[in-house]
Amino acid sequence: MHELALSAYLLESVEEHAREAGALSVVTINLVVGERSCVEDEALRFCFELLSPGTLAEGAQLVLWRVPMRFWCNTCAAAYTPDSESFRCPRCGTVGGVVDDGTDVLIESLEIET
């Protein structure tokens, strides 16, 4: 379960940023999670709740925004999200280049109390 290690890293990063901002507590953590990141939402929430007691993020809500992979077609200059069966551009059929592989987990923002 890599969600436990991810939660530990997430908590460390959130606490660091919250302290720098002079937070008394963290209310909400907004995450951008790639659809191919292999992160299970409920497992991440469970692990985070397990690790957060006694920290600035104790009781904080995790909000996860799922984002798909994104491609760019050089042939017809189109951005697109591939379907599950093919990486081909829906306009012209050319296989485009990967812009975002959908594997990232990023902290988008924090809502804090000061």
C-alpha positions in Angstrom: 0.0 0.0 0.0 1.9 3.0 -1.2 -0.8 5.3 0.1 0.8 5.1 3.6 4.1 6.4 2.3 2.3 9.0 0.2 0.3 10.1 3.2 3.5 10.5 5.3 5.2 12.6 2.6 2.0 14.6 2.1 1.7 15.3 5.8 5.3 16.4 6.1 4.9 18.8 3.1 1.6 20.2 4.3 3.0 20.8 7.8 6.0 22.6 6.4 3.9 24.9 4.2 1.4 25.5 7.0 4.1 26.5 9.4 5.7 28.9 6.9 2.2 30.5 6.5 1.8 30.9 10.2 -1.1 28.4 10.4 -2.7 27.3 13.6 -4.4 24.4 11.7 -5.0 23.1 8.2 -8.7 22.9 7.3 -8.6 21.5 3.7 -5.9 20.0 1.5 -6.7 20.2 -2.2 -4.9 17.6 -4.2 -4.6 17.0 -8.0 -4.4 13.3 -8.6 -3.6 11.8 -12.0 -6.0 9.0 -13.1 -3.0 6.7 -13.7 -1.3 7.4 -10.3 -2.6 4.2 -8.8 -3.8 6.1 -5.8 -7.0 4.8 -4.2 -8.9 7.7 -2.7 -10.3 6.0 0.3 -7.0 4.3 1.2 -5.2 7.7 1.0 -7.8 9.3 3.2 -7.6 6.4 5.7 -3.8 6.5 5.9 -3.8 10.3 6.2 -6.3 10.2 9.1 -4.1 7.5 10.7 -1.0 9.7 10.6 -2.4 13.2 11.2 -3.4 13.2 14.9 -1.3 15.6 16.8 -0.3 17.6 13.7 -1.5 20.9 12.2 -3.4 18.8 9.7 -5.4 16.8 12.2 -9.0 16.7 11.0 -8.2 18.3 7.7 -10.4 17.3 4.7 -8.6 15.9 1.7 -10.2 17.0 -1.5 -9.0 15.0 -4.5 -9.4 16.3 -8.1 -8.8 13.5 -10.7 -7.1 14.5 -13.9 -6.7 12.4 -17.0 -3.7 11.9 -19.2 -3.3 14.6 -21.9 -1.8 14.4 -25.3 -0.9 16.9 -28.0 -1.2 16.2 -31.7 1.5 17.8 -33.8 -0.3 16.9 -37.0 -3.5 18.9 -36.4 -2.4 21.0 -33.4 -5.1 19.6 -31.0 -4.9 18.8 -27.3 -6.8 15.7 -26.4 -7.5 13.1 -23.8 -7.0 9.6 -25.2 -9.8 7.1 -24.9 -9.2 3.8 -23.1 -8.6 1.8 -26.3 -6.2 4.1 -28.3 -3.8 6.9 -27.9 -4.7 8.3 -31.3 -5.9 11.8 -31.9 -9.7 11.8 -32.3 -9.5 14.4 -35.1 -6.8 12.9 -37.4 -5.9 9.5 -36.0 -2.2 10.3 -35.4 -0.6 9.2 -32.1 0.2 12.4 -30.3 2.8 13.2 -27.7 2.3 13.0 -24.0 1.8 16.3 -22.3 0.7 14.9 -18.9 1.0 11.2 -18.2 -1.6 11.3 -15.5 0.6 9.8 -12.8 1.2 13.0 -10.6 -0.1 13.7 -7.2 0.3 17.4 -6.4 -0.8 19.7 -3.6 -2.8 22.3 -5.4 -3.6 24.5 -2.3 -4.2 24.5 1.4 -6.9 26.2 3.4 -5.6 27.1 6.8 -6.7 28.9 10.0 -4.4 31.5 11.3 
